[in-house]
Structures are given as C-alpha cells and as structure tokens.
C-alpha cells in the first residue's frame, strides 16, 4: 500500500491524564469518499469546531479503492466545510493538516498501517478516533480486522453508525467483539436522532417542571405517541433503505431511544453511566403490547402521489427498489412499558416516508378529568402535552371555559418554542467523539435490548402475518388506519 500522504505533519500537545477532552485528535474516517462524510460528518465537525473549544483535529481520510489522493481529500474537506461558519484560519488548518492513506479496512495489515499513519500525522500523543463511515456489514468486518491488529493505539476510540447488528444475536456478537478491542467507554454507537437538546429538553420538562412532572405517569397519561413522519420520499437511498425498511431504519433504533427518554426514571445525577443505566432499565421493561405482534403492529408502502407539489412515483418504481423485498415505508408498533409508572399505558411508535403533514413529536394524551360538575360540558378530545422534536417546541392543550359559551369547556393551546442547539445533530456527534463524552452514545446492552423488543414484530412480518397496506404519497397514511 502507498505511504501516508501528509507533507506537513504537526506535533501533538500533551494531554493531562485526567482530561479526555484536552488531547489533540487524529480523526480517521474510513469511507472518507462516501456521502455520509461529505454531507454530514465534515460539515458537522466544522460546526462543532465553530461553537465548542475542541482539540486540534488532524483529518486522516481513507478508502479501499485506488485512485484517490491527498489533493482530492483536501478538496473534499474544503468543499464540505466551506458553507459553514468556521473561520478561514481554522478551515485552512483542517486542510493543511489533512492526511490520506488508501487502505482495505477489512485487512488487518492495512488497518494497522492506517492507524500508524494517523499517529505519524497527528503526533504520538494524539488520541486516535477511528470513525467507520461504512455500511454495518463492512464496519463489522473492520472491527474483526482491528482485533487482529497487535499495536493498536492506547485509548483508541471506535465509532460506528447504526444499525448495530441485524438482530439481538448479531448485536451481542458485535458487542463481544468490540469488548475485546476497547473498553465500553471508548466505543461510540452513533444515533444522531439523540440530539442533546432533545434529551435535555425531555428530562427538564419532567424533572425541573412541577406542573408537567406531576402528570408524567399512568395515573394521568392515557397513551403516548412517538411519531417521526417525514415528507421526504426515498431520495436515492434504495441501496440501504430497500433492504431495511421503516421498522429497522427508524423504530428499532431512533424511536426506541426516544421512548426510553420519555419513560425512564430520571437518574439522581446526570452522568453518562447513570443516564444509560436508566435507559437500559426501561428498555428491559418494554414489550410488544399484550405480547401480540400481529395485533399491535401495522406496515404500509407508498404508492404514486404528490408531496409538497412534487410528483412522487410508486415506491416499487423507484430506481434501485426490488419489489420482492417487500420493504415497508411506514411502520407502526404499539408497545407497553411494564413498570409501576407506566403500567397499562400504550406507547405507539410510528415513522414513515412521503407523508403529509410532517410530524416529529412526542404526544402524551391525558385521561379524562374526574369529578366534572353536572352542568359543565367537557371539551371534546383529550388534553395533550405535545413535545416537538424538530422543530423543538412545547404545546399544551388544555380545557378552558369558552369565551362565548359559559360552562362549555373548549380546548386552548399554550405554546412555547424551545431553544435549539447551536450545532446540528452530527455536530453533537463529533463533539462527543472528539472529547470522549458518551452521554449520547448508545450503550451495547441498550442496542441489544432494542433488537429484542421488536424481534416478535420482525418475525411476524417476515412470516407474512401482518399485511403490507398502501397509502398515496402525500397522504397521512392508509385511510383505514385508526387515528387517535
């Protein structure tokens, strides 16, 4: 393999032993020529560097195919960060320090040489972060190769994109493999849906708010909906999406993590270990509702329609789609959290593509009030607490006396916008992996529990026991699906 390309290596400043965030970092991106790197990782890095005081970063790019070069890699970096607010000097530093090495990440010799090259580029004292911007199968192959690399950098951090395995067994095997390579504190399983603002927003509403905190349980909540309906259609992602579908793309990872944040028992201290302990505890208590995967799940696929004034073809007519895969573009599952706080409360998780309106929110529908005096007409519909995930907002729908109809309650809305973070989702991801902050990383046992929870649904769908319904692109879903 060719030698590392980096004509201007820089030394690393020493890092205090007790500060994981203070060392310089060699950020090795395997899959550096892919769309994830160009569109999300590098812009996210630039935004994180703009807002946060982060270590000096040496970007080491790598890909399997020959024909790429340091000059091309520098051009990718320049283009990807050029539209951000990163100042000119910082941008120039990223480009000048950049290094490139062609390597097959599934080959232990190649991978070992890549890690050596990263230390040479950034300095022997730099923390090495290995970001596997690869399909899950390729990432698993890279981890298997990494186990055979004898001279791994001390404190090596490994970053993987979801999904983590393809079922509970494979997730457990992947976690065992990772455990032989690094400590759990140095493994970052990325779920970019877990924005810091979302996590802090939900926990603050529950714990620092006397009004809402008092009704956050089965005593007052009748059911919970966690919805991520998006207006985007396939958008050229058939290569990944058609073999995955909405259930495994969104519910198995993203929405189960949101459920955990809604339903967990708040820890006494907000530390990564305490928060992740609480997440795992609530996931272990989560089951398909009534243990009936057929009655508690629905799936559908969009047909031709119009979304936002744009024509969308039938899903099976999209380029790269294999109709025999039977991939769903809308998935809905009802779960229950078998804890004292949430006993008997259905949690409905739903996500799909080519839907209108777009909805990314958590909705807690409250039980009817008790003791309404005779002669006072109750408001139609449930009082609700609606937490918007994107954009971030809070809406509380309460019963109040109608202005022109005394003793007839109407629903009124109290609304507030919640502060957005200064960086985007991948900016938060990059901040975490550069500083070693695991607050938003998915822990290994949580990843295994997510597969365990939905295994009965996946089995029922694979066996054809749940029909694949249809809905027109631009609609809110199948007409015969019940609303609530």
TORBA-594082 format. One record per residue (C-alpha): residue number from 1; residue in one letter; x, y, z. Coordinates in nm, 3 decimals, decimal comma. Layout:
<recs>
<NUM 'a' <X Y Z>>
...
</recs>
This chain:
<recs>
<1 'x' <0,000 0,000 0,000>>
<2 'x' <0,117 0,356 -0,058>>
<3 'x' <0,272 0,551 0,224>>
<4 'x' <0,062 0,806 0,408>>
<5 'x' <0,029 1,132 0,221>>
<6 'x' <0,085 1,425 0,453>>
<7 'x' <0,365 1,670 0,369>>
<8 'x' <0,312 1,884 0,676>>
<9 'x' <0,260 1,668 0,989>>
<10 'x' <0,204 1,851 1,313>>
<11 'x' <0,303 1,754 1,663>>
<12 'x' <0,053 1,695 1,937>>
<13 'x' <0,037 1,891 2,256>>
<14 'x' <0,049 1,681 2,572>>
<15 'x' <-0,284 1,595 2,733>>
<16 'x' <-0,339 1,580 3,107>>
<17 'x' <-0,404 1,223 3,223>>
<18 'x' <-0,738 1,317 3,378>>
<19 'x' <-0,883 1,507 3,082>>
<20 'x' <-1,002 1,306 2,786>>
<21 'x' <-1,104 1,625 2,606>>
<22 'x' <-0,772 1,810 2,608>>
<23 'x' <-0,556 1,595 2,378>>
<24 'x' <-0,520 1,655 2,008>>
<25 'x' <-0,710 1,408 1,796>>
<26 'x' <-0,636 1,210 1,482>>
<27 'x' <-0,981 1,160 1,333>>
<28 'x' <-0,950 0,866 1,095>>
<29 'x' <-1,253 0,842 0,865>>
<30 'x' <-1,279 0,507 0,690>>
<31 'x' <-1,516 0,557 0,399>>
<32 'x' <-1,395 0,913 0,354>>
<33 'x' <-1,514 0,939 -0,006>>
<34 'x' <-1,875 0,847 0,077>>
<35 'x' <-2,186 1,061 0,101>>
<36 'x' <-2,202 1,037 0,482>>
<37 'x' <-1,859 1,200 0,514>>
<38 'x' <-1,923 1,479 0,264>>
<39 'x' <-2,278 1,564 0,357>>
<40 'x' <-2,284 1,510 0,736>>
<41 'x' <-1,956 1,432 0,912>>
<42 'x' <-1,733 1,710 0,781>>
<43 'x' <-1,997 1,988 0,800>>
<44 'x' <-2,091 1,866 1,148>>
<45 'x' <-1,727 1,876 1,253>>
<46 'x' <-1,691 2,230 1,124>>
<47 'x' <-2,000 2,348 1,313>>
<48 'x' <-1,880 2,182 1,633>>
<49 'x' <-1,540 2,350 1,599>>
<50 'x' <-1,715 2,684 1,544>>
<51 'x' <-1,912 2,663 1,869>>
<52 'x' <-1,704 2,450 2,106>>
<53 'x' <-1,347 2,463 2,234>>
<54 'x' <-1,231 2,130 2,094>>
<55 'x' <-0,895 1,957 2,048>>
<56 'x' <-0,687 2,022 1,741>>
<57 'x' <-0,806 1,778 1,476>>
<58 'x' <-0,600 1,604 1,210>>
<59 'x' <-0,833 1,457 0,949>>
<60 'x' <-0,699 1,129 0,813>>
<61 'x' <-0,908 1,005 0,521>>
<62 'x' <-0,909 0,650 0,392>>
<63 'x' <-1,092 0,441 0,134>>
<64 'x' <-1,042 0,098 -0,020>>
<65 'x' <-1,038 0,194 -0,387>>
<66 'x' <-0,720 0,319 -0,553>>
<67 'x' <-0,721 0,644 -0,743>>
<68 'x' <-0,783 0,880 -0,453>>
<69 'x' <-0,522 1,123 -0,331>>
<70 'x' <-0,437 1,374 -0,062>>
<71 'x' <-0,520 1,658 -0,301>>
<72 'x' <-0,866 1,512 -0,363>>
<73 'x' <-0,923 1,460 0,011>>
<74 'x' <-0,827 1,819 0,083>>
<75 'x' <-1,069 1,931 -0,184>>
<76 'x' <-1,347 1,727 -0,021>>
<77 'x' <-1,273 1,889 0,316>>
<78 'x' <-1,262 2,240 0,171>>
<79 'x' <-1,591 2,195 -0,010>>
<80 'x' <-1,770 2,029 0,283>>
<81 'x' <-1,674 2,292 0,544>>
<82 'x' <-1,685 2,589 0,307>>
<83 'x' <-2,057 2,653 0,360>>
<84 'x' <-2,025 2,660 0,740>>
<85 'x' <-1,928 2,947 0,971>>
<86 'x' <-1,588 2,800 1,054>>
<87 'x' <-1,337 3,085 1,027>>
<88 'x' <-1,080 3,092 0,749>>
<89 'x' <-0,780 3,012 0,970>>
<90 'x' <-0,946 2,708 1,128>>
<91 'x' <-1,061 2,588 0,788>>
<92 'x' <-0,712 2,628 0,645>>
<93 'x' <-0,569 2,437 0,941>>
<94 'x' <-0,800 2,142 0,880>>
<95 'x' <-0,699 2,131 0,515>>
<96 'x' <-0,325 2,171 0,575>>
<97 'x' <-0,309 1,906 0,850>>
<98 'x' <-0,514 1,656 0,648>>
<99 'x' <-0,361 1,321 0,560>>
<100 'x' <-0,467 1,041 0,328>>
<101 'x' <-0,398 0,670 0,307>>
<102 'x' <-0,558 0,412 0,079>>
<103 'x' <-0,638 0,102 0,285>>
<104 'x' <-0,863 -0,200 0,298>>
<105 'x' <-1,018 -0,174 0,644>>
<106 'x' <-1,102 -0,546 0,643>>
<107 'x' <-0,731 -0,632 0,609>>
<108 'x' <-0,553 -0,629 0,948>>
<109 'x' <-0,219 -0,531 0,792>>
<110 'x' <-0,372 -0,240 0,602>>
<111 'x' <-0,574 -0,127 0,902>>
<112 'x' <-0,273 -0,141 1,132>>
<113 'x' <-0,069 0,064 0,886>>
<114 'x' <-0,353 0,319 0,869>>
<115 'x' <-0,350 0,364 1,247>>
<116 'x' <0,029 0,402 1,247>>
<117 'x' <-0,004 0,664 0,974>>
<118 'x' <-0,261 0,852 1,182>>
<119 'x' <-0,021 0,873 1,477>>
<120 'x' <0,255 0,992 1,248>>
<121 'x' <0,030 1,262 1,107>>
<122 'x' <-0,108 1,393 1,435>>
<123 'x' <0,170 1,309 1,679>>
<124 'x' <0,229 1,007 1,900>>
<125 'x' <0,037 1,159 2,193>>
<126 'x' <-0,277 1,230 1,995>>
<127 'x' <-0,595 1,035 2,068>>
<128 'x' <-0,688 0,828 1,765>>
<129 'x' <-1,057 0,814 1,674>>
<130 'x' <-1,149 0,551 1,416>>
<131 'x' <-1,478 0,654 1,253>>
<132 'x' <-1,620 0,367 1,047>>
<133 'x' <-1,836 0,559 0,799>>
<134 'x' <-1,933 0,228 0,637>>
<135 'x' <-2,231 0,004 0,587>>
<136 'x' <-2,290 -0,207 0,902>>
<137 'x' <-2,158 -0,529 0,746>>
<138 'x' <-1,836 -0,359 0,635>>
<139 'x' <-1,799 -0,194 0,975>>
<140 'x' <-1,826 -0,535 1,142>>
<141 'x' <-1,554 -0,668 0,908>>
<142 'x' <-1,334 -0,374 1,002>>
<143 'x' <-1,383 -0,450 1,372>>
<144 'x' <-1,288 -0,813 1,313>>
<145 'x' <-0,971 -0,696 1,137>>
<146 'x' <-0,898 -0,448 1,416>>
<147 'x' <-0,898 -0,731 1,670>>
<148 'x' <-0,602 -0,879 1,484>>
<149 'x' <-0,402 -0,555 1,489>>
<150 'x' <-0,147 -0,604 1,765>>
<151 'x' <-0,018 -0,248 1,803>>
<152 'x' <-0,346 -0,063 1,850>>
<153 'x' <-0,313 0,294 1,981>>
<154 'x' <-0,374 0,328 2,353>>
<155 'x' <-0,714 0,483 2,417>>
<156 'x' <-0,834 0,417 2,062>>
<157 'x' <-1,195 0,531 2,017>>
<158 'x' <-1,417 0,339 1,775>>
<159 'x' <-1,724 0,499 1,618>>
<160 'x' <-1,997 0,301 1,442>>
<161 'x' <-2,320 0,405 1,270>>
<162 'x' <-2,647 0,225 1,334>>
<163 'x' <-2,785 -0,034 1,291>>
<164 'x' <-2,574 -0,223 1,542>>
<165 'x' <-2,613 -0,578 1,419>>
<166 'x' <-2,914 -0,720 1,236>>
<167 'x' <-3,081 -0,891 1,534>>
<168 'x' <-3,017 -0,945 1,903>>
<169 'x' <-2,774 -1,231 1,846>>
<170 'x' <-2,558 -1,042 1,596>>
<171 'x' <-2,566 -0,730 1,814>>
<172 'x' <-2,444 -0,939 2,107>>
<173 'x' <-2,166 -1,088 1,894>>
<174 'x' <-2,061 -0,743 1,770>>
<175 'x' <-2,056 -0,611 2,128>>
<176 'x' <-1,841 -0,905 2,238>>
<177 'x' <-1,600 -0,831 1,954>>
<178 'x' <-1,584 -0,463 2,043>>
<179 'x' <-1,525 -0,556 2,407>>
<180 'x' <-1,215 -0,748 2,308>>
<181 'x' <-1,080 -0,441 2,127>>
<182 'x' <-1,167 -0,150 2,357>>
<183 'x' <-1,344 -0,060 2,677>>
<184 'x' <-1,710 0,042 2,654>>
<185 'x' <-1,604 0,399 2,737>>
<186 'x' <-1,417 0,411 2,407>>
<187 'x' <-1,694 0,268 2,186>>
<188 'x' <-1,934 0,521 2,035>>
<189 'x' <-2,250 0,384 1,875>>
<190 'x' <-2,392 0,681 1,690>>
<191 'x' <-2,763 0,757 1,695>>
<192 'x' <-2,777 1,111 1,558>>
<193 'x' <-3,151 1,127 1,636>>
<194 'x' <-3,050 1,158 2,003>>
<195 'x' <-2,985 1,530 1,998>>
<196 'x' <-2,852 1,673 2,323>>
<197 'x' <-3,127 1,934 2,305>>
<198 'x' <-3,391 1,661 2,279>>
<199 'x' <-3,254 1,464 2,571>>
<200 'x' <-3,212 1,769 2,794>>
<201 'x' <-3,549 1,908 2,687>>
<202 'x' <-3,742 1,594 2,780>>
<203 'x' <-3,559 1,549 3,110>>
<204 'x' <-3,607 1,915 3,202>>
<205 'x' <-3,979 1,904 3,130>>
<206 'x' <-4,011 1,602 3,357>>
<207 'x' <-3,781 1,691 3,645>>
<208 'x' <-3,749 2,069 3,663>>
<209 'x' <-4,113 2,144 3,592>>
<210 'x' <-4,358 2,092 3,878>>
<211 'x' <-4,669 2,117 3,659>>
<212 'x' <-4,578 1,866 3,388>>
<213 'x' <-4,377 1,640 3,615>>
<214 'x' <-4,685 1,566 3,825>>
<215 'x' <-4,880 1,419 3,532>>
<216 'x' <-4,595 1,221 3,372>>
<217 'x' <-4,723 0,872 3,461>>
<218 'x' <-5,003 0,623 3,403>>
<219 'x' <-5,216 0,796 3,667>>
<220 'x' <-5,277 1,083 3,425>>
<221 'x' <-5,149 0,969 3,083>>
<222 'x' <-5,385 0,753 2,876>>
<223 'x' <-5,149 0,684 2,586>>
<224 'x' <-4,822 0,807 2,434>>
<225 'x' <-4,742 0,860 2,067>>
<226 'x' <-4,387 0,897 1,937>>
<227 'x' <-4,408 1,000 1,573>>
<228 'x' <-4,147 1,067 1,306>>
<229 'x' <-4,345 1,113 0,986>>
<230 'x' <-4,135 1,275 0,714>>
<231 'x' <-4,233 1,424 0,380>>
<232 'x' <-3,917 1,304 0,206>>
<233 'x' <-3,956 1,000 -0,015>>
<234 'x' <-3,678 0,757 -0,100>>
<235 'x' <-3,440 1,032 -0,220>>
<236 'x' <-3,196 0,791 -0,388>>
<237 'x' <-3,140 0,574 -0,077>>
<238 'x' <-3,272 0,249 -0,225>>
<239 'x' <-2,937 0,075 -0,177>>
<240 'x' <-2,978 0,094 0,201>>
<241 'x' <-3,347 0,151 0,259>>
<242 'x' <-3,497 -0,120 0,040>>
<243 'x' <-3,322 -0,390 0,239>>
<244 'x' <-3,410 -0,231 0,571>>
<245 'x' <-3,749 -0,058 0,575>>
<246 'x' <-3,900 0,188 0,819>>
<247 'x' <-3,920 -0,051 1,114>>
<248 'x' <-3,548 -0,122 1,131>>
<249 'x' <-3,438 0,217 0,997>>
<250 'x' <-3,632 0,429 1,246>>
<251 'x' <-3,827 0,241 1,513>>
<252 'x' <-3,566 -0,019 1,611>>
<253 'x' <-3,306 0,246 1,688>>
<254 'x' <-3,419 0,608 1,692>>
<255 'x' <-3,773 0,589 1,827>>
<256 'x' <-3,699 0,326 2,091>>
<257 'x' <-3,429 0,558 2,223>>
<258 'x' <-3,685 0,841 2,239>>
<259 'x' <-3,927 0,609 2,419>>
<260 'x' <-3,657 0,541 2,676>>
<261 'x' <-3,606 0,915 2,735>>
<262 'x' <-3,981 0,964 2,781>>
<263 'x' <-4,037 0,664 3,009>>
<264 'x' <-3,716 0,627 3,214>>
<265 'x' <-3,686 0,701 3,582>>
<266 'x' <-3,472 1,018 3,597>>
<267 'x' <-3,130 0,945 3,749>>
<268 'x' <-3,018 1,126 4,060>>
<269 'x' <-2,715 1,261 3,875>>
<270 'x' <-2,694 1,331 3,505>>
<271 'x' <-2,382 1,140 3,409>>
<272 'x' <-2,335 0,914 3,102>>
<273 'x' <-2,335 0,595 3,310>>
<274 'x' <-2,636 0,696 3,519>>
<275 'x' <-2,838 0,804 3,216>>
<276 'x' <-2,754 0,490 3,021>>
<277 'x' <-2,836 0,270 3,322>>
<278 'x' <-3,180 0,432 3,329>>
<279 'x' <-3,224 0,382 2,953>>
<280 'x' <-3,140 0,011 2,975>>
<281 'x' <-3,368 -0,038 3,275>>
<282 'x' <-3,672 0,096 3,089>>
<283 'x' <-3,588 -0,087 2,766>>
<284 'x' <-3,570 -0,415 2,958>>
<285 'x' <-3,923 -0,347 3,082>>
<286 'x' <-4,058 -0,279 2,732>>
<287 'x' <-4,259 -0,537 2,539>>
<288 'x' <-4,491 -0,555 2,240>>
<289 'x' <-4,837 -0,467 2,368>>
<290 'x' <-5,020 -0,772 2,504>>
<291 'x' <-4,735 -0,981 2,361>>
<292 'x' <-4,930 -0,983 2,032>>
<293 'x' <-4,707 -0,870 1,745>>
<294 'x' <-4,981 -0,915 1,484>>
<295 'x' <-5,249 -0,709 1,658>>
<296 'x' <-5,000 -0,449 1,778>>
<297 'x' <-4,823 -0,366 1,451>>
<298 'x' <-4,903 -0,225 1,109>>
<299 'x' <-4,699 -0,167 0,796>>
<300 'x' <-4,757 0,004 0,462>>
<301 'x' <-4,582 0,126 0,148>>
<302 'x' <-4,646 0,442 -0,051>>
<303 'x' <-4,787 0,450 -0,400>>
<304 'x' <-4,763 0,735 -0,652>>
<305 'x' <-4,876 1,074 -0,533>>
<306 'x' <-4,777 1,436 -0,476>>
<307 'x' <-4,571 1,565 -0,184>>
<308 'x' <-4,516 1,937 -0,146>>
<309 'x' <-4,626 1,996 -0,504>>
<310 'x' <-4,376 1,742 -0,640>>
<311 'x' <-4,481 1,419 -0,809>>
<312 'x' <-4,354 1,107 -0,633>>
<313 'x' <-4,354 0,772 -0,814>>
<314 'x' <-4,481 0,448 -0,670>>
<315 'x' <-4,221 0,311 -0,429>>
<316 'x' <-4,167 -0,006 -0,630>>
<317 'x' <-4,098 0,211 -0,939>>
<318 'x' <-3,815 0,397 -0,762>>
<319 'x' <-3,468 0,329 -0,902>>
<320 'x' <-3,291 0,050 -0,716>>
<321 'x' <-3,603 -0,093 -0,549>>
<322 'x' <-3,664 -0,468 -0,564>>
<323 'x' <-4,041 -0,529 -0,524>>
<324 'x' <-3,968 -0,878 -0,390>>
<325 'x' <-3,807 -0,729 -0,079>>
<326 'x' <-4,146 -0,612 0,043>>
<327 'x' <-3,989 -0,319 0,227>>
<328 'x' <-4,235 -0,102 0,418>>
<329 'x' <-4,213 0,278 0,407>>
<330 'x' <-4,445 0,327 0,706>>
<331 'x' <-4,424 0,127 1,027>>
<332 'x' <-4,633 0,146 1,342>>
<333 'x' <-4,595 -0,060 1,659>>
<334 'x' <-4,769 -0,044 1,996>>
<335 'x' <-4,557 -0,126 2,299>>
<336 'x' <-4,601 -0,125 2,675>>
<337 'x' <-4,352 -0,037 2,945>>
<338 'x' <-4,406 -0,275 3,233>>
<339 'x' <-4,301 -0,051 3,519>>
<340 'x' <-4,504 0,091 3,805>>
<341 'x' <-4,500 0,436 3,643>>
<342 'x' <-4,634 0,325 3,304>>
<343 'x' <-4,835 0,006 3,367>>
<344 'x' <-5,119 -0,023 3,115>>
<345 'x' <-5,022 0,276 2,901>>
<346 'x' <-4,984 0,202 2,527>>
<347 'x' <-4,681 0,358 2,360>>
<348 'x' <-4,734 0,391 1,984>>
<349 'x' <-4,420 0,432 1,773>>
<350 'x' <-4,473 0,539 1,413>>
<351 'x' <-4,249 0,654 1,131>>
<352 'x' <-4,278 0,673 0,755>>
<353 'x' <-4,181 0,844 0,433>>
<354 'x' <-4,370 1,057 0,176>>
<355 'x' <-4,626 1,165 0,435>>
<356 'x' <-4,804 1,494 0,494>>
<357 'x' <-4,810 1,664 0,729>>
<358 'x' <-4,457 1,616 0,855>>
<359 'x' <-4,465 1,532 1,228>>
<360 'x' <-4,169 1,474 1,459>>
<361 'x' <-4,312 1,482 1,808>>
<362 'x' <-4,393 1,309 2,133>>
<363 'x' <-4,760 1,332 2,236>>
<364 'x' <-4,888 1,245 2,582>>
<365 'x' <-5,270 1,225 2,574>>
<366 'x' <-5,417 1,272 2,921>>
<367 'x' <-5,701 1,082 3,081>>
<368 'x' <-6,044 1,249 3,112>>
<369 'x' <-6,070 1,456 3,429>>
<370 'x' <-6,264 1,316 3,723>>
<371 'x' <-6,531 1,498 3,918>>
<372 'x' <-6,659 1,730 3,641>>
<373 'x' <-6,966 1,905 3,790>>
<374 'x' <-7,304 1,830 3,639>>
<375 'x' <-7,395 2,107 3,400>>
<376 'x' <-7,038 2,170 3,283>>
<377 'x' <-6,988 2,032 2,934>>
<378 'x' <-6,640 1,885 2,890>>
<379 'x' <-6,418 1,978 2,598>>
<380 'x' <-6,411 1,745 2,301>>
<381 'x' <-6,094 1,541 2,269>>
<382 'x' <-5,816 1,474 2,514>>
<383 'x' <-5,598 1,729 2,683>>
<384 'x' <-5,246 1,673 2,548>>
<385 'x' <-4,882 1,753 2,608>>
<386 'x' <-4,701 1,776 2,274>>
<387 'x' <-4,321 1,795 2,267>>
<388 'x' <-4,191 1,883 1,923>>
<389 'x' <-3,863 1,712 1,835>>
<390 'x' <-3,791 1,902 1,511>>
<391 'x' <-3,851 2,189 1,533>>
<392 'x' <-3,828 2,190 1,911>>
<393 'x' <-4,145 2,319 2,069>>
<394 'x' <-4,385 2,259 2,356>>
<395 'x' <-4,761 2,269 2,315>>
<396 'x' <-5,003 2,205 2,600>>
<397 'x' <-5,368 2,166 2,501>>
<398 'x' <-5,592 2,237 2,800>>
<399 'x' <-5,964 2,261 2,864>>
<400 'x' <-6,078 2,618 2,944>>
<401 'x' <-6,408 2,797 2,960>>
<402 'x' <-6,523 2,902 2,613>>
<403 'x' <-6,544 3,279 2,556>>
<404 'x' <-6,899 3,279 2,416>>
<405 'x' <-7,034 2,960 2,572>>
<406 'x' <-7,027 2,969 2,953>>
<407 'x' <-6,999 2,628 3,119>>
<408 'x' <-6,889 2,468 2,794>>
<409 'x' <-6,518 2,383 2,803>>
<410 'x' <-6,307 2,433 2,495>>
<411 'x' <-5,952 2,332 2,426>>
<412 'x' <-5,698 2,612 2,430>>
<413 'x' <-5,330 2,588 2,341>>
<414 'x' <-5,035 2,711 2,542>>
<415 'x' <-4,729 2,707 2,317>>
<416 'x' <-4,360 2,785 2,350>>
<417 'x' <-4,060 2,742 2,127>>
<418 'x' <-3,773 2,553 2,289>>
<419 'x' <-3,417 2,668 2,235>>
<420 'x' <-3,230 2,497 1,954>>
<421 'x' <-2,870 2,386 1,985>>
<422 'x' <-2,601 2,589 1,813>>
<423 'x' <-2,482 2,284 1,619>>
<424 'x' <-2,665 2,020 1,417>>
<425 'x' <-2,702 1,652 1,502>>
<426 'x' <-2,369 1,546 1,358>>
<427 'x' <-2,201 1,844 1,520>>
<428 'x' <-2,308 1,695 1,853>>
<429 'x' <-2,185 1,354 1,742>>
<430 'x' <-1,844 1,495 1,650>>
<431 'x' <-1,816 1,691 1,974>>
<432 'x' <-1,884 1,374 2,171>>
<433 'x' <-1,630 1,153 1,992>>
<434 'x' <-1,360 1,422 1,999>>
<435 'x' <-1,397 1,488 2,371>>
<436 'x' <-1,485 1,135 2,482>>
<437 'x' <-1,830 1,243 2,605>>
<438 'x' <-2,053 0,931 2,591>>
<439 'x' <-2,375 1,099 2,703>>
<440 'x' <-2,544 1,047 2,366>>
<441 'x' <-2,372 0,724 2,268>>
<442 'x' <-2,587 0,409 2,263>>
<443 'x' <-2,452 0,155 2,510>>
<444 'x' <-2,404 -0,202 2,395>>
<445 'x' <-2,672 -0,358 2,616>>
<446 'x' <-2,924 -0,093 2,504>>
<447 'x' <-2,858 -0,183 2,140>>
<448 'x' <-2,926 -0,549 2,218>>
<449 'x' <-3,250 -0,467 2,402>>
<450 'x' <-3,382 -0,267 2,106>>
<451 'x' <-3,348 -0,572 1,883>>
<452 'x' <-3,507 -0,793 2,149>>
<453 'x' <-3,812 -0,565 2,181>>
<454 'x' <-3,901 -0,571 1,812>>
<455 'x' <-3,797 -0,930 1,736>>
<456 'x' <-4,160 -1,060 1,756>>
<457 'x' <-4,272 -0,791 1,510>>
<458 'x' <-3,991 -0,867 1,265>>
<459 'x' <-4,074 -1,238 1,285>>
<460 'x' <-4,445 -1,175 1,224>>
<461 'x' <-4,374 -0,950 0,926>>
<462 'x' <-4,122 -1,191 0,774>>
<463 'x' <-4,384 -1,467 0,801>>
<464 'x' <-4,643 -1,252 0,624>>
<465 'x' <-4,883 -1,249 0,919>>
<466 'x' <-4,921 -0,867 0,902>>
<467 'x' <-5,045 -0,732 0,566>>
<468 'x' <-4,847 -0,471 0,372>>
<469 'x' <-5,100 -0,191 0,325>>
<470 'x' <-5,071 0,101 0,083>>
<471 'x' <-5,107 0,478 0,106>>
<472 'x' <-5,074 0,753 -0,151>>
<473 'x' <-4,760 0,964 -0,131>>
<474 'x' <-4,858 1,297 0,020>>
<475 'x' <-5,135 1,149 0,236>>
<476 'x' <-5,124 1,096 0,613>>
<477 'x' <-5,115 0,717 0,569>>
<478 'x' <-5,362 0,436 0,493>>
<479 'x' <-5,721 0,556 0,521>>
<480 'x' <-5,834 0,260 0,732>>
<481 'x' <-5,565 0,300 0,998>>
<482 'x' <-5,732 0,435 1,312>>
<483 'x' <-5,636 0,783 1,429>>
<484 'x' <-5,618 0,883 1,791>>
</recs>
